[in-house]
Amino acid sequence: MKLLTCSLLLALVLTTAKTNAQNEYLLMEFVKMKPGITDTASVMNYIRNRVDVQEQKFKAVIRSTVWQPVNPARNKNQYDYVIVTSFKNFTDWLSEYKNVDSKGVYYSLTKGRLDSTSMRKNDSFDIIYTPIYEMFAETDMTSAPGLMLVKYVKATPGKEISYENLQTGDWLTIHKDLIKKNFEAGYNFCRLIFPEAGGDFNYTNFIYFKDDAMFEKQNDIDYDPYMRANQSAFINAGNLNKEIFSEMFSLVAVVKQ
């Protein structure tokens, strides 16, 4: 029994180390256009300029895409677009949002001193919410995704590590198989690191689909073989987390892939 316990602890440490070793981050910038503004040129100029600057300084941007809600009424029209950018490491772009104070001042990693975010003001849109995630699991994209399903999840208090292991182990395996069978185009699992824990959700699942036709095949998935092979994955999925909100987005533009 003691040997078994030690083996389980070692497996847990190795799993945690493997997921954290990726050291990748994901930023969502929720954009609300100002009244009367319908042209997205200002949003595209903003994101392209930010990616260019980050590439010159850090070479850290992995990909950056712009999405719009399929059903804006679902989020009560609070935002019009979402910019999703992933990074190899923590950069000024992330630091500006995570460490900014009430006066718009943050510590610049590049300059090694305090800097101001005043240059980020825009006459055409507001960035109203900027969650930052640490990416725990990521699959390769089998095809260029046209749809992104975002699921915001609250892990059962005290069982966060168990939930992380469930998603990066059992369910990552299932998602990889669904991708192989052309039911999904890609999958990411992330832990929210800013704003800090204590809010409505603390994890987010990103499921990508090539197009409407691929998404409409979800009802055709036969989960019985997965349940027979790993029943605990489905039982634990119900015990370890609660889905708070989900929303579908359609692709507007790929800035960097």
N, C-alpha and C positions, 0 to 999 in steps of 0.2 A: 504493500500500500504506500509506504514511504517513497519507494522508487517511482511508483506511478505518479504520485503527487509532484515529485521533483521534475518528472518528464513533462507533466502538464504545465508547470510553471515555466520551464525552459521554452516550451512551445509558445506560450503566451508572450514571453519576452522577445523571442525571435520574430513573431508575427508583428508585434508592436514596432520593433526596430525596423523591420522591412517596410512597413507603411510610412513611418516617419522619415525614413532615409530618403524618400523621394524628394522631400523638401521643396515641393511645388505649391504654388499659391494661386488662388482664383479670386478675381474681383468682379462683382456685379455693380454696374452703375445704372441706376434707375433714372430715366430721363423723362421730364415733363416739359412739353413744348409750351411756350408762353402764348397767351390768347392771341389769336389771329395768325400765328405762325404755323404753316403746314409744310414748308419746304425743309427737307432733312439735310440740306447741304451744310448747314452750320454744325450739325451733329457729326457728319462724316468728316468735315475739316478738323473738328476737335479731336476725334479719335485717331485720325491719321497722323496729325501733328504729335500727339502724345506718344504714339507707337514709335514714330521716327526719333523723337528725343530719347526715349528709353533705349532704343536700339543703338544709338550713338554712344550713350553713356555706359550701358550695362550689357547689351546683347542678351537680355533676359526674357523678352517676350516670346512665349511659345506660340500662342495664337490669339487672335482678337476678332470678335464677330459682333454684329449688331442684329438684334431681334426685336420683333414687335408682338404684343399679345394677340392671340387669335381671337379672343373674346374679351375686349377691354372692359366690358361691364362686370366681368368676374372680379376684377380688382377695383371696381367702382371708379374706373377712369382716373386712377391716381397717377398713372404714368403711361407714356406713349411708346417708349423704347427701353430696351435693356442692352447695355454694352457688356459683353462677357470677355474678360481678358485673363489668360493664365500666364504665370511667370515661373522661371526656373528658380528664382530666389526672391527674397524680400527687397523691394526697390523703393526709390523715392515716391513713385506713383502710389504705392501702398502706404508708405509712411505718412504721406500727406493727409490721407484720410484717417488712419489709425491714431496718429499722434497729434493731430491738430487741436488747438485750444479754441476757446470761445472768440478769440480775436483773429482767427485765421492764421495762426503761427504754428509751424511744425519744425521738427529737426530734420534737416536735409542730410541724407547719407552721402550725397555727392559732394556737397560743399563743406560738410563737417561743421555746420553751424545752424542757427535758427533761420528759417526762411518764411516767406509769406505766401498764402494761397490767393492773394487778391487778383493775380493775373488769370485766375480760373473763372472769373465772372463772365457771363455771356448774356447778350441781349435777347437771344432767341429761345433759350431753354434753361431749365434748372435741373441740377442733379440732386434728387431729393433723398436718395438712400444708397449707401455704399457698403454692403456686407462684404467682408473679406473672409476667405476660407483657406484652410490647409487641405490640400488634396490628399486623400488617403488611398484611393483606388482609381485607376483610369485604364480603359481599354483603348486599343487602336480603333480608328474609324475605318469601317469597311467601305464606306462611300460617303460622299459629301452630304452631310445632313441638311435637310430642309426644315425639320421640325425639332423642337427641343421641349421635352416634358420635364418640368421642375417640380420636385416634391419636397416640401419643407417638413421636417420631422423633429419631434421632441422625443429624445431617448428617455426611458423610464429612469427617474432619479436614482443614482447609485449604481446603475447598470450600464453606464456609458461605454466602458471598455468592452463589456460583453456584446453590446450592440455593434461597436466598431469591428470586433472580430467576426461577428455574424456577417456583416456587409462585405468585409474584405476577404472573407473566406468562403462560406457557403453560398452567399448570394452573388458574389463576383463570379464564381464558377457557373452559376445558373445563367447570369447575364451573358457570359462569354459563349455559352452554348446557344442562347437565343440569337446572338449576333451571328454565330456560325450558320444557324438555320434561317437567317435572313428575316428574323422578326424584329430586330433592333439594328441600328447602325453604330451605336457606341454607348458607353456608360461611364459616369464619374460619380464618386462618392466623396463628399467633403465635410469637414467639421468647421463650424462657424468659430472664428477667433475674434472677429470684431463686427458689430458690437459684442461685448463680452457676454458670457453665459448668464442666464436669468430671464431671457426673453421668451417669446412664444415658441421658438424652435432653436435647436442647436446643431442640427445636421441637415444636409440637403443632398438629394439624389438627382442627378441629371441623366435622363434617358433620351437618346437621340434616334430619330427616324429619318430615313432617306426622303420620304414624301408621305402624302395622305394614304396612298395605297399600302405602304408598309405599316402605318399606324393602324389602319382598319383591319389588319390581319391579327391584332392582339386577341380577338375573341376566338381565333383558331388555335391558339397555343394549348397544347395538351400538357397540363402540369402534373398529371398522374405519375409519369415516370420519375419526375423530380421528387415527388412526395414519397414514392416507394423507396427511392435511393437515399433520401435524406429528410425524413419526416420532421426531425427536430428543427430544420431550417425554417419550416413553415410555422411550427408551434412557437419558436422563439421570436419570429417576426411579429407575432401578435402580442407577445409578452414584453418585449424589450423596447418598443417604440410606439408612438402614435402619430399618424400623419395629420398635420395641422392644416395644410393648404397645398393645393397643386394647381399648376397653370401651364398651358401650352403656348409656345411661342413659335412664330414662323421666321425664317431667316430673311434679313433685309440685305446684308452685305457681309462679305468676308474681307477684313482689313489685313489680317496676316494669318496664314495657315501653315 
